[in-house]
Amino acid sequence: MKFIIDSMLGKLTRWLRMLGHDTKYVVNLDDNTLVEVAKTEERVLLTRDVELCGLARRNKIDVYLVEGNNSQERLAALSRKFGIKLELDPDTSRCSKCNSKIVPARKEVILKDVPSGTAKFYERFWRCPKCHKVYWQGAHWENIIKTLEKALSQT
């Protein structure tokens, strides 16, 4: 399943990409163009904009009006609606920055691209082949897992 998300849901974009979903994030498109892109690329439109949701429905675009006040609630709602698994596997994740699939990277190859302390304490790394951003299961990993667990408890 491919998604397109309007500017109101930037954090949700990152979450869906981490979970491995092809998610296009658009900031500066007017509603009509956004609907056209969703149609052309066969993407489900996710929005919090009631008017945009109505426009998409009138144009027979798959659209979902995302409710919830935080990431956990929104992820839980998407999991219920689309059957999205709330399990993070870096081997299937996409780049949070550019949406490309990330790939495993050897530590010795990415040493110059991460802080020295990071290279000292972590062994597994992933890199985006397009924008070259490097990922690892650092201190933030625990917070990511807690957010997903909270979302899962609401499904």
Secondary structure, 3 states (H helix, E strand, C coil): CCEEECHHHHHHHHHHHHCCCCEEECCCCCHHHHHHHHHHCCCEEEECCHHHHHHHHHCCCCEEECCCCCHHHHHHHHHHHHCCCCCCCCCCCECCCCCCECEEECHHHHHHHCCHHHHHHCCCEEECCCCCCEEECCCCHHHHHHHHHHHHHCC
